[in-house]
Amino acid sequence: MKPLWIKILIIAVSLPVVAFPALLSRCPDSNEAIMLLRFYPLYVVAAAICAFLCWPKRKEVTIILLVLMALTHAAMWVLVGY
């Protein structure tokens, strides 16, 4: 059984992906930046699912995935120049 607080934490850390349209509109015209931004929502969804599934047996992996997801959000904002 997963506690409610971890579900809320995973959702809260995943929410910045909602700003994807704003990121895409400010994307530089380089192929690498466009490719990274296109994979960004897929990565966030996959990391959130993995973090949710890992919680019962490997809590450390869940925390690591959440930290990496937060760093990825920051990296995408830096990529577009915010």
C-alpha positions as MATLAB code, in Angstrom:
seq = 'MKPLWIKILIIAVSLPVVAFPALLSRCPDSNEAIMLLRFYPLYVVAAAICAFLCWPKRKEVTIILLVLMALTHAAMWVLVGY';
ca = [
       0.000    0.000    0.000;
       1.378    3.350   -1.044;
       0.849    6.271    1.320;
      -1.164    9.221    0.090;
       1.703   11.657    0.607;
       3.960    9.868   -1.893;
       1.190    9.920   -4.507;
       0.753   13.659   -3.950;
       4.530   14.192   -4.092;
       4.890   12.302   -7.380;
       2.030   14.282   -8.922;
       3.415   17.583   -7.613;
       6.885   16.912   -9.005;
       5.358   15.899  -12.357;
       3.134   18.974  -12.709;
       5.678   21.361  -14.278;
       5.299   19.377  -17.517;
       1.990   21.212  -17.917;
       4.057   24.201  -19.092;
       5.216   22.187  -22.122;
       3.370   24.386  -24.673;
       5.105   27.484  -23.299;
       8.459   25.730  -23.477;
       7.831   24.579  -27.015;
       6.855   28.069  -28.150;
      10.146   29.500  -26.826;
      12.287   26.656  -28.143;
      15.395   27.692  -30.074;
      15.588   26.628  -33.695;
      18.124   23.878  -33.152;
      17.310   20.258  -33.868;
      18.858   19.102  -30.595;
      16.707   21.431  -28.493;
      13.546   20.434  -30.336;
      14.362   16.743  -29.911;
      15.003   17.148  -26.176;
      11.778   19.070  -25.701;
       9.765   16.474  -27.608;
      11.014   13.681  -25.326;
      10.560   15.733  -22.163;
       6.854   14.904  -21.507;
       7.457   11.225  -22.273;
      10.333   11.143  -19.802;
       8.275   12.817  -17.073;
       5.387   10.378  -17.480;
       7.730    7.362  -17.554;
       9.681    8.585  -14.507;
       6.470    9.238  -12.563;
       5.158    5.752  -13.340;
       8.480    4.162  -12.400;
       8.645    6.183   -9.171;
       5.115    5.096   -8.292;
       5.863    1.432   -8.987;
       9.208    1.461   -7.137;
       7.905    2.903   -3.874;
       6.860   -0.318   -2.058;
      10.213   -2.126   -2.387;
      12.829    0.495   -3.309;
      12.028    3.817   -1.700;
      15.502    5.213   -2.455;
      14.966    4.704   -6.202;
      11.710    6.642   -5.993;
      13.445    9.574   -4.300;
      16.268    9.499   -6.866;
      13.760    9.490   -9.738;
      11.903   12.447   -8.242;
      15.116   14.434   -7.814;
      16.155   13.650  -11.397;
      12.724   14.706  -12.613;
      13.015   18.039  -10.783;
      16.474   18.585  -12.288;
      15.091   17.762  -15.736;
      12.372   20.394  -15.321;
      15.036   22.961  -14.453;
      17.200   21.884  -17.401;
      14.327   22.268  -19.867;
      13.620   25.809  -18.623;
      17.307   26.670  -18.972;
      17.321   25.151  -22.475;
      14.668   27.574  -23.701;
      16.180   30.542  -21.910;
      13.704   31.276  -19.114;
];
